[in-house]
Amino acid sequence: MDRSAATTMVSQGGTRHLEFNQFNRLGFITHGIFTRAGGFSTAPFDALNVGLSTGDSRDTVLKNRELISSTLGGGTPVYLNQIHSDTVLVLKKDDAGNVPPTTGDTFADAVVTDIPDLALVIQVADCQAVILVDPVRRVVANIHSGWKGSISNIIARSIDAMEETFGSTPGDILAGIGPSLGPCCAEFINYRTEIPEHLWRYRDGRDHFDFWRISHDQLEDRGVKSGNIVRAGTCTRCSSDTYFSYRREKVTGRFASVVKII
């Protein structure tokens, strides 16, 4: 799919964020994958860092988080304590009184909900943020899928949660794969001990892996239609002036991927 026709970069309130056009046509969600522009943090976290565990000032990070929230119209932000697990947090309307704290005390790497006005946030700096939207059941998910998440197939686990809890049909789901480490830069010289053999087919001759394609295939294997999958197609290491990249900078911030039912 032509990325120029599939995504839009939006400047708002001093920030810039990427939107998937297929989500915008639905009318019942708001979302954005934010660049590092427009926040309050100073180098090396400049400027819109949302990561509390990066070494940045806590007060500054909370100001950055509030800026993102206000840019997308407020609501209750849901931050996770991301640990590269395959744990999926499910928040149902019946559980509306049990939303985790906005600072992220819940250990999980994906979150699924049907509750309006909950802004599901994933923090990344090379890992993939994958947003799923079921327009029929009006359910959304936000997934943190780094290389460990790819190995455990947290994408499939998230779709399982959508199907089992909310009755979603995978063929109805729309998916957006955010900016992340591209096949140009995803080098794993120790892949034989780190990555299972069934994923070696995604490796090129330089020990680089195409995790974008892995996620695309995992979505398809779980029943998501290929035409419903959009990749941002931007490598964060190659675009560290726009997005935070741990591979390039080591000490750096985290950018936010957000989706909210309105």
C-alpha positions as CSV (number, residue, x, y, z in Angstrom):
1,M,0.0,0.0,0.0
2,D,1.2,3.5,-0.8
3,R,2.2,5.0,2.6
4,S,1.6,8.5,1.4
5,A,-2.1,7.6,0.9
6,A,-2.3,5.5,4.0
7,T,-0.9,7.8,6.7
8,T,-1.1,11.5,7.5
9,M,1.3,13.6,9.6
10,V,-0.6,16.1,11.8
11,S,0.8,19.2,13.5
12,Q,-1.3,20.3,16.5
13,G,-0.6,22.2,19.7
14,G,3.1,22.3,18.9
15,T,3.3,18.5,18.5
16,R,3.4,16.3,15.4
17,H,1.8,12.9,15.2
18,L,1.2,10.2,12.6
19,E,-2.3,9.0,11.8
20,F,-3.5,6.0,9.9
21,N,-6.2,7.2,7.4
22,Q,-8.2,4.0,7.6
23,F,-8.8,4.7,11.3
24,N,-9.8,8.3,10.6
25,R,-12.6,7.2,8.3
26,L,-14.3,5.3,11.1
27,G,-15.4,8.3,13.1
28,F,-15.4,6.7,16.6
29,I,-11.8,6.7,17.5
30,T,-8.9,9.2,17.8
31,H,-5.3,8.2,17.7
32,G,-1.8,9.3,17.0
33,I,1.8,8.1,17.0
34,F,3.7,11.1,18.3
35,T,7.1,12.2,17.1
36,R,9.7,13.7,19.5
37,A,8.7,17.2,18.5
38,G,7.0,19.8,20.7
39,G,7.5,18.6,24.3
40,F,9.4,20.0,27.3
41,S,12.3,17.6,27.8
42,T,15.9,18.7,27.2
43,A,18.7,16.7,25.5
44,P,19.1,13.7,25.3
45,F,15.4,13.3,25.8
46,D,14.3,16.2,23.7
47,A,11.5,16.9,23.4
48,L,8.3,14.9,23.8
49,N,9.5,12.0,26.0
50,V,6.8,10.0,27.8
51,G,9.1,7.4,29.4
52,L,9.4,7.7,33.2
53,S,12.2,5.1,33.4
54,T,14.6,6.8,30.9
55,G,16.4,9.1,33.4
56,D,14.4,12.2,32.4
57,S,12.8,14.4,35.0
58,R,9.5,12.9,36.3
59,D,7.8,16.3,36.4
60,T,8.8,17.0,32.8
61,V,7.6,13.6,31.5
62,L,4.2,14.1,33.2
63,K,4.0,17.5,31.4
64,N,4.8,15.8,28.1
65,R,2.1,13.2,28.8
66,E,-0.5,15.9,29.6
67,L,0.4,17.7,26.4
68,I,-0.3,14.5,24.4
69,S,-3.5,13.9,26.3
70,S,-4.8,17.4,25.6
71,T,-3.8,17.2,21.9
72,L,-6.0,14.2,21.5
73,G,-8.9,15.7,23.4
74,G,-8.3,14.5,27.0
75,G,-9.7,11.4,28.5
76,T,-8.1,9.0,31.0
77,P,-4.7,7.8,29.8
78,V,-3.7,4.2,30.4
79,Y,0.0,3.6,30.6
80,L,1.5,0.2,31.1
81,N,4.7,-1.0,32.8
82,Q,6.1,-2.6,29.7
83,I,8.4,-5.6,30.3
84,H,8.6,-7.3,26.9
85,S,6.1,-9.9,28.0
86,D,3.1,-11.5,26.2
87,T,0.7,-10.3,28.8
88,V,-2.5,-8.6,27.5
89,L,-4.5,-6.3,29.8
90,V,-8.2,-6.4,29.1
91,L,-10.4,-3.5,30.3
92,K,-14.2,-4.0,29.9
93,K,-17.0,-1.6,30.4
94,D,-18.0,-3.6,33.5
95,D,-14.5,-3.0,34.9
96,A,-14.6,0.8,34.3
97,G,-13.9,1.5,38.0
98,N,-10.6,-0.6,37.9
99,V,-8.6,1.4,35.3
100,P,-4.9,1.2,36.2
101,P,-3.1,4.4,37.3
102,T,-2.1,6.8,34.6
103,T,1.6,6.4,35.5
104,G,1.7,2.7,34.6
105,D,1.8,0.3,37.5
106,T,0.3,-2.6,35.6
107,F,2.8,-5.1,34.1
108,A,1.6,-5.8,30.5
109,D,2.6,-5.2,26.9
110,A,-0.8,-4.9,25.3
111,V,-4.1,-3.4,26.3
112,V,-7.6,-4.0,24.8
113,T,-10.8,-2.1,25.6
114,D,-14.3,-1.2,24.6
115,I,-14.5,1.7,27.1
116,P,-14.9,5.1,25.6
117,D,-12.5,7.9,26.7
118,L,-9.7,5.6,27.7
119,A,-6.5,6.6,25.9
120,L,-4.4,3.5,25.5
121,V,-0.7,4.4,25.4
122,I,2.3,2.4,24.2
123,Q,5.8,3.7,24.7
124,V,8.5,2.8,22.2
125,A,11.9,3.8,20.9
126,D,12.5,1.2,18.1
127,C,10.0,-1.5,19.1
128,Q,6.7,-1.7,17.2
129,A,3.5,-0.2,18.4
130,V,0.7,-2.0,16.7
131,I,-2.8,-0.5,16.9
132,L,-5.9,-2.7,16.2
133,V,-9.4,-1.5,15.7
134,D,-12.6,-3.6,15.4
135,P,-15.1,-1.2,13.8
136,V,-18.0,-3.7,14.2
137,R,-17.7,-4.4,18.0
138,R,-16.0,-1.0,18.6
139,V,-13.0,-2.4,20.3
140,V,-9.4,-1.1,20.2
141,A,-6.1,-2.5,21.2
142,N,-2.6,-1.1,21.5
143,I,0.4,-3.5,21.4
144,H,4.1,-3.2,22.4
145,S,5.8,-5.7,20.1
146,G,9.6,-5.6,20.2
147,W,11.7,-8.6,19.0
148,K,10.7,-10.5,22.2
149,G,7.1,-9.7,21.5
150,S,7.4,-11.0,18.0
151,I,8.9,-14.2,19.3
152,S,6.0,-14.7,21.7
153,N,3.5,-13.4,19.1
154,I,1.8,-10.9,21.4
155,I,-0.1,-9.8,18.3
156,A,-2.0,-13.1,18.2
157,R,-2.6,-13.0,21.9
158,S,-4.1,-9.6,21.6
159,I,-6.5,-10.7,18.8
160,D,-7.3,-13.7,21.0
161,A,-8.4,-11.3,23.7
162,M,-10.5,-9.2,21.3
163,E,-12.2,-12.4,20.0
164,E,-12.7,-14.1,23.3
165,T,-13.8,-11.1,25.4
166,F,-15.6,-8.9,23.0
167,G,-16.6,-11.3,20.2
168,S,-14.4,-9.6,17.5
169,T,-14.0,-11.3,14.2
170,P,-10.4,-11.1,13.0
171,G,-11.5,-10.4,9.4
172,D,-13.1,-7.2,10.6
173,I,-10.0,-5.9,12.4
174,L,-7.9,-3.0,11.0
175,A,-4.3,-2.8,11.9
176,G,-1.6,-0.1,11.9
177,I,2.1,-0.9,12.4
178,G,3.9,2.2,13.7
179,P,7.4,3.6,13.0
180,S,10.0,1.2,14.4
181,L,13.3,-0.5,13.7
182,G,13.3,-1.4,10.0
183,P,14.9,-4.3,8.2
184,C,17.7,-1.9,7.2
185,C,18.8,-1.6,10.8
186,A,17.4,-4.6,12.8
187,E,20.7,-6.5,13.0
188,F,20.9,-9.5,15.3
189,I,24.4,-11.0,15.2
190,N,23.4,-13.5,17.9
191,Y,20.2,-14.5,16.2
192,R,20.9,-18.2,16.5
193,T,20.5,-18.0,20.3
194,E,18.0,-15.1,20.4
195,I,15.5,-15.8,17.7
196,P,13.8,-19.1,17.1
197,E,14.5,-20.9,13.9
198,H,11.0,-20.6,12.5
199,L,11.6,-16.9,12.2
200,W,15.0,-17.1,10.4
201,R,13.2,-16.9,7.0
202,Y,12.8,-13.2,7.8
203,R,16.6,-12.7,7.9
204,D,18.7,-11.3,5.1
205,G,22.4,-12.1,4.4
206,R,23.5,-9.4,6.8
207,D,21.8,-10.9,9.8
208,H,19.1,-8.2,9.6
209,F,15.5,-9.2,10.3
210,D,12.3,-7.8,8.8
211,F,10.1,-7.4,11.9
212,W,7.6,-5.4,9.9
213,R,6.9,-8.4,7.7
214,I,6.8,-10.7,10.8
215,S,4.1,-8.6,12.3
216,H,2.2,-8.4,9.0
217,D,2.3,-12.2,8.7
218,Q,1.3,-12.7,12.3
219,L,-1.7,-10.5,11.7
220,E,-2.6,-12.4,8.6
221,D,-2.1,-15.7,10.2
222,R,-4.5,-14.8,12.9
223,G,-7.2,-13.8,10.3
224,V,-6.6,-10.1,9.7
225,K,-7.0,-9.3,6.0
226,S,-3.9,-8.2,4.2
227,G,-5.7,-5.1,2.8
228,N,-6.6,-4.1,6.4
229,I,-2.9,-3.9,7.5
230,V,-1.0,-0.6,7.1
231,R,2.7,-0.2,7.9
232,A,4.1,3.2,8.6
233,G,7.3,2.0,7.0
234,T,9.6,4.4,8.8
235,C,12.7,3.1,10.5
236,T,13.2,4.8,13.8
237,R,17.0,4.4,13.8
238,C,17.2,6.0,10.4
239,S,14.8,8.8,11.5
240,S,16.1,9.5,15.0
241,D,15.6,13.2,14.4
242,T,11.9,12.5,14.2
243,Y,11.4,9.5,16.5
244,F,13.4,8.3,19.5
245,S,15.7,5.4,18.7
246,Y,17.4,3.3,21.4
247,R,19.6,1.5,18.9
248,R,21.1,4.8,17.7
249,E,21.1,6.9,20.9
250,K,21.1,4.4,23.8
251,V,20.2,7.2,26.3
252,T,17.0,8.6,24.8
253,G,13.3,9.1,25.4
254,R,10.2,7.1,24.4
255,F,7.6,8.3,22.0
256,A,3.9,7.5,22.4
257,S,1.4,5.6,20.4
258,V,-2.2,6.4,21.5
259,V,-5.7,5.1,20.5
260,K,-8.9,6.1,22.2
261,I,-12.6,5.4,21.6
262,I,-14.5,8.7,21.6
